[in-house]
């Protein structure tokens, strides 16, 4: 797609990264590993976006974190909290409703 659509695609994806993080972090993960997992799953983002998002979600009680100092380089591991899991379920259900609504708009075009 052309560059003229980039800003719109970015806007659409911005909200989905929150849901993707909440889903992926049901298994504990650290920032860089999450960045790679998001990219593999089609939610490419950069560290300047992800790390502030992780801190915000933690502050909101949607993620928990702990430091792992067993390795040479300490890493902060994040995990989706119970509240984060509930939010992920609500967001997923709403995503399905939105998808169905958009599909019904497509059906009306034909």
Biopython code that builds the backbone (N, CA, C, O; Angstrom):
import numpy as np
from Bio.PDB.StructureBuilder import StructureBuilder

atoms = [
    (1, "UNK", "N", (0.835, -1.179, 0.000)),
    (1, "UNK", "CA", (0.000, 0.000, 0.000)),
    (1, "UNK", "C", (0.877, 1.237, 0.000)),
    (1, "UNK", "O", (2.028, 1.191, 0.432)),
    (2, "UNK", "N", (0.345, 2.310, -0.471)),
    (2, "UNK", "CA", (1.102, 3.545, -0.579)),
    (2, "UNK", "C", (1.330, 4.210, 0.764)),
    (2, "UNK", "O", (0.659, 3.913, 1.752)),
    (3, "UNK", "N", (2.292, 5.113, 0.775)),
    (3, "UNK", "CA", (2.629, 5.841, 1.987)),
    (3, "UNK", "C", (1.468, 6.681, 2.499)),
    (3, "UNK", "O", (1.401, 6.989, 3.689)),
    (4, "UNK", "N", (0.560, 7.053, 1.615)),
    (4, "UNK", "CA", (-0.567, 7.881, 2.046)),
    (4, "UNK", "C", (-1.465, 7.149, 3.053)),
    (4, "UNK", "O", (-2.251, 7.786, 3.754)),
    (5, "UNK", "N", (-1.354, 5.826, 3.130)),
    (5, "UNK", "CA", (-2.159, 5.047, 4.070)),
    (5, "UNK", "C", (-1.422, 4.743, 5.364)),
    (5, "UNK", "O", (-2.035, 4.273, 6.323)),
    (6, "UNK", "N", (-0.128, 4.999, 5.412)),
    (6, "UNK", "CA", (0.689, 4.610, 6.564)),
    (6, "UNK", "C", (0.150, 5.146, 7.888)),
    (6, "UNK", "O", (0.077, 4.405, 8.869)),
    (7, "UNK", "N", (-0.223, 6.409, 7.927)),
    (7, "UNK", "CA", (-0.692, 6.993, 9.178)),
    (7, "UNK", "C", (-1.986, 6.329, 9.644)),
    (7, "UNK", "O", (-2.194, 6.152, 10.844)),
    (8, "UNK", "N", (-2.843, 5.966, 8.715)),
    (8, "UNK", "CA", (-4.103, 5.312, 9.080)),
    (8, "UNK", "C", (-3.858, 3.887, 9.571)),
    (8, "UNK", "O", (-4.491, 3.433, 10.524)),
    (9, "UNK", "N", (-2.950, 3.198, 8.922)),
    (9, "UNK", "CA", (-2.600, 1.847, 9.370)),
    (9, "UNK", "C", (-1.957, 1.885, 10.749)),
    (9, "UNK", "O", (-2.220, 1.023, 11.588)),
    (10, "UNK", "N", (-1.118, 2.883, 10.981)),
    (10, "UNK", "CA", (-0.483, 3.037, 12.281)),
    (10, "UNK", "C", (-1.529, 3.268, 13.372)),
    (10, "UNK", "O", (-1.441, 2.684, 14.452)),
    (11, "UNK", "N", (-2.507, 4.109, 13.094)),
    (11, "UNK", "CA", (-3.585, 4.376, 14.050)),
    (11, "UNK", "C", (-4.384, 3.106, 14.359)),
    (11, "UNK", "O", (-4.709, 2.831, 15.514)),
    (12, "UNK", "N", (-4.692, 2.348, 13.324)),
    (12, "UNK", "CA", (-5.447, 1.115, 13.512)),
    (12, "UNK", "C", (-4.677, 0.125, 14.386)),
    (12, "UNK", "O", (-5.257, -0.525, 15.256)),
    (13, "UNK", "N", (-3.391, 0.015, 14.153)),
    (13, "UNK", "CA", (-2.563, -0.960, 14.876)),
    (13, "UNK", "C", (-2.247, -0.532, 16.302)),
    (13, "UNK", "O", (-1.998, -1.376, 17.163)),
    (14, "UNK", "N", (-2.255, 0.763, 16.555)),
    (14, "UNK", "CA", (-1.840, 1.263, 17.872)),
    (14, "UNK", "C", (-2.621, 0.593, 19.008)),
    (14, "UNK", "O", (-2.022, 0.125, 19.977)),
    (15, "UNK", "N", (-3.924, 0.545, 18.898)),
    (15, "UNK", "CA", (-4.728, -0.068, 19.950)),
    (15, "UNK", "C", (-4.586, -1.571, 20.025)),
    (15, "UNK", "O", (-4.765, -2.165, 21.088)),
    (16, "UNK", "N", (-4.264, -2.191, 18.902)),
    (16, "UNK", "CA", (-4.160, -3.645, 18.913)),
    (16, "UNK", "C", (-2.897, -4.123, 19.610)),
    (16, "UNK", "O", (-2.838, -5.270, 20.052)),
    (17, "UNK", "N", (-1.885, -3.269, 19.719)),
    (17, "UNK", "CA", (-0.641, -3.666, 20.399)),
    (17, "UNK", "C", (-0.906, -3.914, 21.883)),
    (17, "UNK", "O", (-0.310, -4.816, 22.472)),
    (18, "UNK", "N", (-1.791, -3.128, 22.492)),
    (18, "UNK", "CA", (-2.147, -3.346, 23.899)),
    (18, "UNK", "C", (-2.723, -4.743, 24.068)),
    (18, "UNK", "O", (-2.285, -5.498, 24.936)),
    (19, "UNK", "N", (-3.697, -5.085, 23.249)),
    (19, "UNK", "CA", (-4.322, -6.400, 23.331)),
    (19, "UNK", "C", (-3.301, -7.500, 23.059)),
    (19, "UNK", "O", (-3.288, -8.514, 23.757)),
    (20, "UNK", "N", (-2.452, -7.316, 22.063)),
    (20, "UNK", "CA", (-1.440, -8.323, 21.745)),
    (20, "UNK", "C", (-0.494, -8.531, 22.926)),
    (20, "UNK", "O", (-0.147, -9.668, 23.246)),
    (21, "UNK", "N", (-0.076, -7.453, 23.571)),
    (21, "UNK", "CA", (0.810, -7.577, 24.740)),
    (21, "UNK", "C", (0.126, -8.335, 25.871)),
    (21, "UNK", "O", (0.718, -9.228, 26.478)),
    (22, "UNK", "N", (-1.114, -7.977, 26.149)),
    (22, "UNK", "CA", (-1.841, -8.665, 27.224)),
    (22, "UNK", "C", (-1.978, -10.156, 26.924)),
    (22, "UNK", "O", (-1.863, -10.983, 27.829)),
    (23, "UNK", "N", (-2.220, -10.500, 25.673)),
    (23, "UNK", "CA", (-2.343, -11.913, 25.286)),
    (23, "UNK", "C", (-0.998, -12.636, 25.354)),
    (23, "UNK", "O", (-0.911, -13.737, 25.898)),
    (24, "UNK", "N", (0.043, -12.024, 24.808)),
    (24, "UNK", "CA", (1.352, -12.677, 24.781)),
    (24, "UNK", "C", (1.952, -12.837, 26.179)),
    (24, "UNK", "O", (2.658, -13.810, 26.445)),
    (25, "UNK", "N", (1.671, -11.886, 27.067)),
    (25, "UNK", "CA", (2.298, -11.914, 28.381)),
    (25, "UNK", "C", (1.537, -12.753, 29.407)),
    (25, "UNK", "O", (1.780, -12.623, 30.607)),
    (26, "UNK", "N", (0.618, -13.613, 28.950)),
    (26, "UNK", "CA", (0.063, -14.582, 29.893)),
    (26, "UNK", "C", (1.177, -15.546, 30.309)),
    (26, "UNK", "O", (1.091, -16.206, 31.345)),
    (27, "UNK", "N", (2.219, -15.613, 29.486)),
    (27, "UNK", "CA", (3.472, -16.284, 29.825)),
    (27, "UNK", "C", (4.486, -15.170, 30.059)),
    (27, "UNK", "O", (4.631, -14.296, 29.204)),
    (28, "UNK", "N", (5.195, -15.173, 31.192)),
    (28, "UNK", "CA", (6.118, -14.067, 31.478)),
    (28, "UNK", "C", (7.111, -13.826, 30.343)),
    (28, "UNK", "O", (7.611, -14.768, 29.728)),
    (29, "UNK", "N", (7.385, -12.562, 30.080)),
    (29, "UNK", "CA", (8.330, -12.200, 29.044)),
    (29, "UNK", "C", (8.988, -10.873, 29.364)),
    (29, "UNK", "O", (8.458, -10.074, 30.136)),
    (30, "UNK", "N", (10.138, -10.646, 28.770)),
    (30, "UNK", "CA", (10.853, -9.386, 28.963)),
    (30, "UNK", "C", (10.711, -8.541, 27.703)),
    (30, "UNK", "O", (10.292, -9.037, 26.657)),
    (31, "UNK", "N", (11.058, -7.277, 27.808)),
    (31, "UNK", "CA", (10.800, -6.314, 26.748)),
    (31, "UNK", "C", (11.284, -6.713, 25.371)),
    (31, "UNK", "O", (10.499, -6.735, 24.422)),
    (32, "UNK", "N", (12.585, -7.036, 25.242)),
    (32, "UNK", "CA", (13.113, -7.333, 23.913)),
    (32, "UNK", "C", (12.494, -8.602, 23.335)),
    (32, "UNK", "O", (12.197, -8.659, 22.142)),
    (33, "UNK", "N", (12.300, -9.612, 24.167)),
    (33, "UNK", "CA", (11.655, -10.837, 23.705)),
    (33, "UNK", "C", (10.232, -10.580, 23.243)),
    (33, "UNK", "O", (9.769, -11.169, 22.266)),
    (34, "UNK", "N", (9.539, -9.692, 23.954)),
    (34, "UNK", "CA", (8.175, -9.325, 23.563)),
    (34, "UNK", "C", (8.186, -8.563, 22.250)),
    (34, "UNK", "O", (7.322, -8.768, 21.398)),
    (35, "UNK", "N", (9.155, -7.691, 22.090)),
    (35, "UNK", "CA", (9.301, -6.940, 20.840)),
    (35, "UNK", "C", (9.442, -7.897, 19.654)),
    (35, "UNK", "O", (8.814, -7.705, 18.613)),
    (36, "UNK", "N", (10.265, -8.918, 19.820)),
    (36, "UNK", "CA", (10.457, -9.915, 18.757)),
    (36, "UNK", "C", (9.185, -10.722, 18.516)),
    (36, "UNK", "O", (8.818, -10.974, 17.368)),
    (37, "UNK", "N", (8.511, -11.130, 19.593)),
    (37, "UNK", "CA", (7.278, -11.912, 19.461)),
    (37, "UNK", "C", (6.192, -11.104, 18.761)),
    (37, "UNK", "O", (5.475, -11.629, 17.909)),
    (38, "UNK", "N", (6.070, -9.838, 19.116)),
    (38, "UNK", "CA", (5.084, -8.980, 18.454)),
    (38, "UNK", "C", (5.376, -8.889, 16.963)),
    (38, "UNK", "O", (4.464, -8.964, 16.139)),
    (39, "UNK", "N", (6.644, -8.727, 16.620)),
    (39, "UNK", "CA", (7.028, -8.631, 15.212)),
    (39, "UNK", "C", (6.702, -9.918, 14.462)),
    (39, "UNK", "O", (6.188, -9.876, 13.344)),
    (40, "UNK", "N", (7.000, -11.058, 15.076)),
    (40, "UNK", "CA", (6.704, -12.352, 14.439)),
    (40, "UNK", "C", (5.211, -12.539, 14.202)),
    (40, "UNK", "O", (4.802, -13.175, 13.231)),
    (41, "UNK", "N", (4.405, -11.980, 15.094)),
    (41, "UNK", "CA", (2.953, -12.143, 14.995)),
    (41, "UNK", "C", (2.286, -11.063, 14.141)),
    (41, "UNK", "O", (1.063, -11.051, 14.000)),
    (42, "UNK", "N", (3.088, -10.153, 13.570)),
    (42, "UNK", "CA", (2.522, -9.125, 12.700)),
    (42, "UNK", "C", (2.168, -7.823, 13.395)),
    (42, "UNK", "O", (1.464, -6.990, 12.825)),
    (43, "UNK", "N", (2.648, -7.635, 14.622)),
    (43, "UNK", "CA", (2.379, -6.407, 15.372)),
    (43, "UNK", "C", (3.670, -5.610, 15.535)),
    (43, "UNK", "O", (4.006, -5.175, 16.637)),
    (44, "UNK", "N", (4.384, -5.425, 14.437)),
    (44, "UNK", "CA", (5.660, -4.726, 14.496)),
    (44, "UNK", "C", (5.546, -3.383, 15.187)),
    (44, "UNK", "O", (4.700, -2.561, 14.834)),
    (45, "UNK", "N", (6.390, -3.167, 16.161)),
    (45, "UNK", "CA", (6.449, -1.899, 16.886)),
    (45, "UNK", "C", (7.906, -1.660, 17.241)),
    (45, "UNK", "O", (8.753, -2.527, 17.025)),
    (46, "UNK", "N", (8.195, -0.501, 17.779)),
    (46, "UNK", "CA", (9.588, -0.256, 18.154)),
    (46, "UNK", "C", (9.706, -0.095, 19.665)),
    (46, "UNK", "O", (8.712, 0.092, 20.368)),
    (47, "UNK", "N", (10.929, -0.171, 20.142)),
    (47, "UNK", "CA", (11.191, -0.113, 21.577)),
    (47, "UNK", "C", (10.705, 1.198, 22.190)),
    (47, "UNK", "O", (10.256, 1.210, 23.336)),
    (48, "UNK", "N", (10.787, 2.294, 21.451)),
    (48, "UNK", "CA", (10.349, 3.591, 21.971)),
    (48, "UNK", "C", (8.849, 3.653, 22.201)),
    (48, "UNK", "O", (8.362, 4.524, 22.922)),
    (49, "UNK", "N", (8.123, 2.739, 21.593)),
    (49, "UNK", "CA", (6.679, 2.632, 21.812)),
    (49, "UNK", "C", (6.387, 1.584, 22.879)),
    (49, "UNK", "O", (5.555, 1.799, 23.760)),
    (50, "UNK", "N", (7.075, 0.454, 22.793)),
    (50, "UNK", "CA", (6.764, -0.679, 23.670)),
    (50, "UNK", "C", (7.092, -0.427, 25.136)),
    (50, "UNK", "O", (6.250, -0.669, 26.001)),
    (51, "UNK", "N", (8.293, 0.054, 25.433)),
    (51, "UNK", "CA", (8.685, 0.179, 26.841)),
    (51, "UNK", "C", (7.801, 1.156, 27.622)),
    (51, "UNK", "O", (7.420, 0.840, 28.749)),
    (52, "UNK", "N", (7.460, 2.324, 27.078)),
    (52, "UNK", "CA", (6.503, 3.176, 27.808)),
    (52, "UNK", "C", (5.132, 2.508, 27.959)),
    (52, "UNK", "O", (4.465, 2.687, 28.979)),
    (53, "UNK", "N", (4.710, 1.740, 26.949)),
    (53, "UNK", "CA", (3.439, 1.023, 27.040)),
    (53, "UNK", "C", (3.475, 0.011, 28.175)),
    (53, "UNK", "O", (2.520, -0.083, 28.947)),
    (54, "UNK", "N", (4.557, -0.743, 28.290)),
    (54, "UNK", "CA", (4.675, -1.727, 29.365)),
    (54, "UNK", "C", (4.624, -1.046, 30.732)),
    (54, "UNK", "O", (3.957, -1.538, 31.643)),
    (55, "UNK", "N", (5.315, 0.071, 30.882)),
    (55, "UNK", "CA", (5.285, 0.803, 32.157)),
    (55, "UNK", "C", (3.877, 1.314, 32.460)),
    (55, "UNK", "O", (3.428, 1.259, 33.604)),
    (56, "UNK", "N", (3.183, 1.812, 31.435)),
    (56, "UNK", "CA", (1.821, 2.316, 31.636)),
    (56, "UNK", "C", (0.872, 1.194, 32.037)),
    (56, "UNK", "O", (0.070, 1.357, 32.956)),
    (57, "UNK", "N", (0.959, 0.058, 31.354)),
    (57, "UNK", "CA", (0.092, -1.082, 31.685)),
    (57, "UNK", "C", (0.381, -1.601, 33.089)),
    (57, "UNK", "O", (-0.529, -2.017, 33.806)),
    (58, "UNK", "N", (1.651, -1.575, 33.474)),
    (58, "UNK", "CA", (2.003, -1.996, 34.836)),
    (58, "UNK", "C", (1.420, -1.021, 35.864)),
    (58, "UNK", "O", (0.853, -1.438, 36.874)),
    (59, "UNK", "N", (1.564, 0.267, 35.597)),
    (59, "UNK", "CA", (1.031, 1.285, 36.505)),
    (59, "UNK", "C", (-0.483, 1.163, 36.640)),
    (59, "UNK", "O", (-1.035, 1.440, 37.705)),
    (60, "UNK", "N", (-1.153, 0.751, 35.571)),
    (60, "UNK", "CA", (-2.611, 0.580, 35.584)),
    (60, "UNK", "C", (-3.036, -0.745, 36.230)),
    (60, "UNK", "O", (-4.231, -1.013, 36.361)),
    (61, "UNK", "N", (-2.079, -1.563, 36.627)),
    (61, "UNK", "CA", (-2.393, -2.829, 37.265)),
    (61, "UNK", "C", (-2.739, -3.949, 36.296)),
    (61, "UNK", "O", (-3.251, -4.992, 36.702)),
    (62, "UNK", "N", (-2.460, -3.734, 35.017)),
    (62, "UNK", "CA", (-2.800, -4.732, 34.000)),
    (62, "UNK", "C", (-1.644, -5.710, 33.756)),
    (62, "UNK", "O", (-1.840, -6.788, 33.195)),
    (63, "UNK", "N", (-0.453, -5.325, 34.180)),
    (63, "UNK", "CA", (0.719, -6.197, 34.133)),
    (63, "UNK", "C", (1.382, -6.189, 35.505)),
    (63, "UNK", "O", (1.283, -5.216, 36.252)),
    (64, "UNK", "N", (2.053, -7.280, 35.822)),
    (64, "UNK", "CA", (2.926, -7.324, 36.986)),
    (64, "UNK", "C", (4.343, -7.506, 36.455)),
    (64, "UNK", "O", (4.533, -7.897, 35.304)),
    (65, "UNK", "N", (5.331, -7.223, 37.291)),
    (65, "UNK", "CA", (6.703, -7.399, 36.833)),
    (65, "UNK", "C", (7.588, -7.847, 37.988)),
    (65, "UNK", "O", (7.281, -7.641, 39.162)),
    (66, "UNK", "N", (8.683, -8.460, 37.608)),
    (66, "UNK", "CA", (9.724, -8.793, 38.584)),
    (66, "UNK", "C", (11.049, -8.883, 37.849)),
    (66, "UNK", "O", (11.104, -9.199, 36.661)),
    (67, "UNK", "N", (12.106, -8.601, 38.579)),
    (67, "UNK", "CA", (13.440, -8.652, 38.004)),
    (67, "UNK", "C", (14.000, -10.052, 38.102)),
    (67, "UNK", "O", (13.889, -10.700, 39.143)),
    (68, "UNK", "N", (14.595, -10.518, 37.035)),
    (68, "UNK", "CA", (15.315, -11.797, 37.032)),
    (68, "UNK", "C", (16.797, -11.450, 37.011)),
    (68, "UNK", "O", (17.303, -10.893, 36.037)),
    (69, "UNK", "N", (17.482, -11.785, 38.091)),
    (69, "UNK", "CA", (18.908, -11.487, 38.198)),
    (69, "UNK", "C", (19.757, -12.748, 38.106)),
    (69, "UNK", "O", (20.943, -12.725, 38.433)),
    (70, "UNK", "N", (19.148, -13.859, 37.658)),
    (70, "UNK", "CA", (19.877, -15.118, 37.546)),
    (70, "UNK", "C", (20.888, -15.101, 36.405)),
    (70, "UNK", "O", (21.890, -15.815, 36.449)),
    (71, "UNK", "N", (20.629, -14.290, 35.388)),
    (71, "UNK", "CA", (21.515, -14.233, 34.227)),
    (71, "UNK", "C", (22.526, -13.110, 34.404)),
    (71, "UNK", "O", (22.430, -12.315, 35.339)),
    (72, "UNK", "N", (23.494, -13.053, 33.499)),
    (72, "UNK", "CA", (24.538, -12.030, 33.583)),
    (72, "UNK", "C", (23.950, -10.621, 33.546)),
    (72, "UNK", "O", (24.420, -9.719, 34.239)),
    (73, "UNK", "N", (22.919, -10.451, 32.729)),
    (73, "UNK", "CA", (22.280, -9.144, 32.610)),
    (73, "UNK", "C", (20.866, -9.220, 33.201)),
    (73, "UNK", "O", (20.032, -9.975, 32.703)),
    (74, "UNK", "N", (20.591, -8.448, 34.256)),
    (74, "UNK", "CA", (19.237, -8.486, 34.847)),
    (74, "UNK", "C", (18.181, -8.074, 33.822)),
    (74, "UNK", "O", (18.393, -7.166, 33.018)),
    (75, "UNK", "N", (17.046, -8.758, 33.871)),
    (75, "UNK", "CA", (15.937, -8.448, 32.973)),
    (75, "UNK", "C", (14.656, -8.319, 33.784)),
    (75, "UNK", "O", (14.418, -9.058, 34.739)),
    (76, "UNK", "N", (13.851, -7.365, 33.376)),
    (76, "UNK", "CA", (12.546, -7.184, 34.006)),
    (76, "UNK", "C", (11.536, -8.004, 33.209)),
    (76, "UNK", "O", (11.325, -7.761, 32.021)),
    (77, "UNK", "N", (10.921, -8.968, 33.868)),
    (77, "UNK", "CA", (9.914, -9.817, 33.237)),
    (77, "UNK", "C", (8.524, -9.300, 33.591)),
    (77, "UNK", "O", (8.238, -8.960, 34.739)),
    (78, "UNK", "N", (7.683, -9.252, 32.588)),
    (78, "UNK", "CA", (6.299, -8.806, 32.753)),
    (78, "UNK", "C", (5.362, -9.994, 32.597)),
    (78, "UNK", "O", (5.665, -10.959, 31.896)),
    (79, "UNK", "N", (4.219, -9.902, 33.264)),
    (79, "UNK", "CA", (3.186, -10.922, 33.131)),
    (79, "UNK", "C", (1.829, -10.240, 33.248)),
    (79, "UNK", "O", (1.661, -9.303, 34.028)),
    (80, "UNK", "N", (0.873, -10.712, 32.474)),
    (80, "UNK", "CA", (-0.480, -10.161, 32.533)),
    (80, "UNK", "C", (-1.098, -10.496, 33.889)),
    (80, "UNK", "O", (-1.071, -11.647, 34.325)),
    (81, "UNK", "N", (-1.650, -9.487, 34.548)),
    (81, "UNK", "CA", (-2.320, -9.689, 35.837)),
    (81, "UNK", "C", (-3.736, -10.221, 35.600)),
    (81, "UNK", "O", (-4.194, -10.338, 34.463)),
    (82, "UNK", "N", (-4.411, -10.537, 36.699)),
    (82, "UNK", "CA", (-5.810, -10.988, 36.587)),
    (82, "UNK", "C", (-6.662, -9.890, 35.935)),
    (82, "UNK", "O", (-7.514, -10.178, 35.094)),
    (83, "UNK", "N", (-6.428, -8.640, 36.327)),
    (83, "UNK", "CA", (-7.176, -7.523, 35.725)),
    (83, "UNK", "C", (-6.836, -7.394, 34.242)),
    (83, "UNK", "O", (-7.711, -7.103, 33.427)),
    (84, "UNK", "N", (-5.567, -7.610, 33.891)),
    (84, "UNK", "CA", (-5.157, -7.563, 32.489)),
    (84, "UNK", "C", (-5.801, -8.661, 31.667)),
    (84, "UNK", "O", (-6.164, -8.446, 30.511)),
    (85, "UNK", "N", (-5.944, -9.840, 32.260)),
    (85, "UNK", "CA", (-6.612, -10.953, 31.568)),
    (85, "UNK", "C", (-8.079, -10.643, 31.323)),
    (85, "UNK", "O", (-8.620, -10.934, 30.256)),
    (86, "UNK", "N", (-8.718, -10.046, 32.332)),
    (86, "UNK", "CA", (-10.135, -9.666, 32.161)),
    (86, "UNK", "C", (-10.275, -8.617, 31.051)),
    (86, "UNK", "O", (-11.178, -8.699, 30.219)),
    (87, "UNK", "N", (-9.368, -7.631, 31.052)),
    (87, "UNK", "CA", (-9.413, -6.613, 30.010)),
    (87, "UNK", "C", (-9.171, -7.227, 28.636)),
    (87, "UNK", "O", (-9.844, -6.863, 27.671)),
    (88, "UNK", "N", (-8.220, -8.152, 28.536)),
    (88, "UNK", "CA", (-7.945, -8.815, 27.251)),
    (88, "UNK", "C", (-9.191, -9.535, 26.749)),
    (88, "UNK", "O", (-9.487, -9.504, 25.555)),
    (89, "UNK", "N", (-9.924, -10.184, 27.658)),
    (89, "UNK", "CA", (-11.154, -10.870, 27.256)),
    (89, "UNK", "C", (-12.198, -9.879, 26.742)),
    (89, "UNK", "O", (-12.859, -10.134, 25.735)),
    (90, "UNK", "N", (-12.343, -8.743, 27.442)),
    (90, "UNK", "CA", (-13.313, -7.716, 27.031)),
    (90, "UNK", "C", (-12.910, -7.121, 25.680)),
    (90, "UNK", "O", (-13.748, -6.959, 24.792)),
    (91, "UNK", "N", (-11.620, -6.797, 25.531)),
    (91, "UNK", "CA", (-11.147, -6.221, 24.267)),
    (91, "UNK", "C", (-11.302, -7.198, 23.108)),
    (91, "UNK", "O", (-11.658, -6.803, 21.998)),
    (92, "UNK", "N", (-11.033, -8.474, 23.370)),
    (92, "UNK", "CA", (-11.173, -9.489, 22.321)),
    (92, "UNK", "C", (-12.630, -9.622, 21.892)),
    (92, "UNK", "O", (-12.927, -9.696, 20.699)),
    (93, "UNK", "N", (-13.530, -9.652, 22.858)),
    (93, "UNK", "CA", (-14.959, -9.751, 22.533)),
    (93, "UNK", "C", (-15.399, -8.534, 21.717)),
    (93, "UNK", "O", (-16.146, -8.667, 20.747)),
    (94, "UNK", "N", (-14.935, -7.354, 22.113)),
    (94, "UNK", "CA", (-15.303, -6.150, 21.377)),
    (94, "UNK", "C", (-14.689, -6.166, 19.978)),
    (94, "UNK", "O", (-15.321, -5.732, 19.015)),
    (95, "UNK", "N", (-13.467, -6.662, 19.868)),
    (95, "UNK", "CA", (-12.805, -6.773, 18.559)),
    (95, "UNK", "C", (-13.651, -7.643, 17.625)),
    (95, "UNK", "O", (-13.835, -7.316, 16.452)),
    (96, "UNK", "N", (-14.161, -8.752, 18.161)),
    (96, "UNK", "CA", (-15.006, -9.637, 17.341)),
    (96, "UNK", "C", (-16.288, -8.925, 16.898)),
    (96, "UNK", "O", (-16.736, -9.099, 15.765)),
    (97, "UNK", "N", (-16.870, -8.129, 17.787)),
    (97, "UNK", "CA", (-18.074, -7.374, 17.427)),
    (97, "UNK", "C", (-17.769, -6.359, 16.331)),
    (97, "UNK", "O", (-18.539, -6.210, 15.382)),
    (98, "UNK", "N", (-16.647, -5.665, 16.464)),
    (98, "UNK", "CA", (-16.256, -4.665, 15.462)),
    (98, "UNK", "C", (-15.990, -5.343, 14.123)),
    (98, "UNK", "O", (-16.411, -4.850, 13.076)),
    (99, "UNK", "N", (-15.294, -6.468, 14.160)),
    (99, "UNK", "CA", (-15.009, -7.210, 12.928)),
    (99, "UNK", "C", (-16.303, -7.645, 12.247)),
    (99, "UNK", "O", (-16.442, -7.526, 11.029)),
    (100, "UNK", "N", (-17.248, -8.149, 13.040)),
    (100, "UNK", "CA", (-18.532, -8.562, 12.475)),
    (100, "UNK", "C", (-19.271, -7.371, 11.877)),
    (100, "UNK", "O", (-19.889, -7.494, 10.820)),
    (101, "UNK", "N", (-19.215, -6.221, 12.543)),
    (101, "UNK", "CA", (-19.889, -5.019, 12.034)),
    (101, "UNK", "C", (-19.260, -4.571, 10.718)),
    (101, "UNK", "O", (-19.973, -4.204, 9.784)),
    (102, "UNK", "N", (-17.948, -4.599, 10.640)),
    (102, "UNK", "CA", (-17.260, -4.223, 9.400)),
    (102, "UNK", "C", (-17.590, -5.208, 8.291)),
    (102, "UNK", "O", (-17.822, -4.815, 7.148)),
    (103, "UNK", "N", (-17.610, -6.504, 8.637)),
    (103, "UNK", "CA", (-17.975, -7.508, 7.633)),
    (103, "UNK", "C", (-19.387, -7.296, 7.120)),
    (103, "UNK", "O", (-19.659, -7.501, 5.937)),
    (104, "UNK", "N", (-20.299, -6.880, 8.015)),
    (104, "UNK", "CA", (-21.670, -6.655, 7.569)),
    (104, "UNK", "C", (-21.741, -5.437, 6.647)),
    (104, "UNK", "O", (-22.586, -5.388, 5.753)),
    (105, "UNK", "N", (-20.867, -4.460, 6.855)),
    (105, "UNK", "CA", (-20.805, -3.312, 5.943)),
    (105, "UNK", "C", (-20.340, -3.765, 4.562)),
    (105, "UNK", "O", (-20.859, -3.316, 3.540)),
    (106, "UNK", "N", (-19.358, -4.656, 4.549)),
    (106, "UNK", "CA", (-18.868, -5.201, 3.279)),
    (106, "UNK", "C", (-19.982, -5.973, 2.573)),
    (106, "UNK", "O", (-20.101, -5.902, 1.350)),
    (107, "UNK", "N", (-20.795, -6.704, 3.325)),
    (107, "UNK", "CA", (-21.885, -7.480, 2.736)),
    (107, "UNK", "C", (-22.922, -6.552, 2.097)),
    (107, "UNK", "O", (-23.531, -6.906, 1.087)),
    (108, "UNK", "N", (-23.122, -5.370, 2.679)),
    (108, "UNK", "CA", (-24.091, -4.417, 2.143)),
    (108, "UNK", "C", (-23.624, -3.799, 0.834)),
    (108, "UNK", "O", (-24.435, -3.338, 0.031)),
    (109, "UNK", "N", (-22.296, -3.792, 0.624)),
    (109, "UNK", "CA", (-21.757, -3.216, -0.621)),
    (109, "UNK", "C", (-22.056, -4.092, -1.819)),
    (109, "UNK", "O", (-22.122, -3.595, -2.943)),
    (110, "UNK", "N", (-22.237, -5.377, -1.605)),
    (110, "UNK", "CA", (-22.387, -6.310, -2.722)),
    (110, "UNK", "C", (-23.840, -6.571, -3.052)),
    (110, "UNK", "O", (-24.137, -7.336, -3.970)),
]
sb = StructureBuilder()
sb.init_structure("model")
sb.init_model(0)
sb.init_chain("A")
sb.init_seg("    ")
for serial, (resi, resn, name, xyz) in enumerate(atoms, 1):
    if name == "N":
        sb.init_residue(resn, " ", resi, " ")
    sb.init_atom(name, np.array(xyz, "f"), 0.0, 1.0, " ", f" {name:<3s}", serial, name[0])
structure = sb.get_structure()
